[in-house]
Amino acid sequence: MCPVISRIVSGSYALKETKTLIQLERRGGLAEANRIFDDIAGARPIFTIQTPKGVVRAVELENGMKASVRGFSSQPSRPTIQIEGFGSKTIKIRFA
C-alpha cells in the first residue's frame, strides 16, 4: 500500500469489514475528501466521469490500484473515496 493511502487508512475509523470490503469513516466533508484524493493522485492524470448521481474523479495508481472520489454514496450526501485493487478488497472511506 502506498504511504499516502496508509496514512489515510490509519487516520480513519473502522465501520465494517467483509471478505471484499473495508469500510471506514473519516471526519470532514467533500472538500476534505477532494483534498485527500488529490494527495493520493499526486501528479497522475485524473479522469472525470459524469454519472446520474454526480461527478466521479478517478485515477490509476501503482500496481494497478484505482482510486476515486465522489460527493455521494449509497447513503446520500456522504462523500466517499474508493480504492480498488487492495488485494481482494475494496476500501471505501466515508466522510461525515
C-alpha positions in Angstrom: 0.0 0.0 0.0 1.4 3.4 -0.9 2.3 5.7 2.0 -0.5 8.2 1.4 -3.1 5.5 1.5 -1.6 4.0 4.6 -1.8 7.4 6.3 -5.4 7.9 5.3 -6.5 4.5 6.4 -4.7 4.9 9.8 -6.5 8.2 10.4 -9.9 6.7 9.8 -12.4 4.8 12.0 -13.5 1.3 11.1 -17.2 0.8 10.2 -17.4 -2.6 8.6 -15.2 -5.3 7.1 -16.3 -8.2 4.9 -14.5 -10.6 2.6 -14.5 -8.0 -0.2 -14.9 -4.6 1.6 -13.2 -2.4 4.2 -15.5 0.5 5.1 -14.0 3.3 7.1 -15.2 6.7 8.3 -13.3 10.0 8.5 -14.2 13.4 9.6 -14.7 16.1 7.0 -16.9 16.7 4.0 -16.5 16.8 0.2 -13.7 19.4 0.4 -11.6 17.2 2.7 -12.4 14.1 0.5 -11.2 16.0 -2.6 -8.0 17.2 -0.8 -7.1 13.7 0.3 -7.9 12.3 -3.2 -5.6 14.9 -4.7 -2.8 13.8 -2.3 -3.4 10.2 -3.4 -3.4 11.1 -7.1 -0.2 13.2 -7.0 0.9 14.2 -10.5 -1.0 11.3 -12.2 -3.7 12.1 -14.7 -7.2 12.4 -13.2 -10.3 11.3 -15.1 -13.7 12.9 -14.6 -16.8 10.8 -15.1 -20.3 12.2 -15.1 -22.9 9.8 -13.6 -26.6 10.3 -13.0 -25.8 10.8 -9.3 -23.0 13.3 -9.9 -19.3 13.6 -10.8 -16.7 11.0 -10.0 -13.0 11.8 -10.2 -10.7 8.8 -10.7 -7.0 7.9 -11.0 -5.0 4.8 -11.7 -2.3 4.2 -9.1 0.8 2.0 -8.9 0.3 -1.8 -9.1 -3.0 -1.4 -10.9 -4.8 0.0 -8.0 -7.5 2.6 -8.7 -8.9 5.4 -6.5 -11.9 7.6 -7.0 -13.7 10.3 -5.1 -17.4 11.3 -5.3 -19.8 13.5 -3.4 -22.4 10.8 -2.9 -22.7 7.2 -1.8 -25.5 4.7 -1.0 -26.0 7.0 2.0 -26.8 10.3 0.2 -24.6 13.2 0.9 -21.7 11.1 2.2 -18.6 11.9 0.2 -16.6 8.8 -0.5 -13.1 7.8 -1.5 -13.0 4.4 -3.0 -9.7 2.4 -3.5 -9.8 -0.8 -5.6 -7.1 -3.3 -6.1 -6.0 -3.6 -2.4 -5.7 -7.4 -2.6 -9.1 -8.8 -2.9 -10.8 -6.0 -1.0 -12.2 -2.6 -1.9 -11.6 0.3 0.6 -14.4 2.8 1.0 -13.8 5.9 3.2 -17.0 7.7 4.0 -16.7 11.3 5.2 -19.1 12.6 7.9 
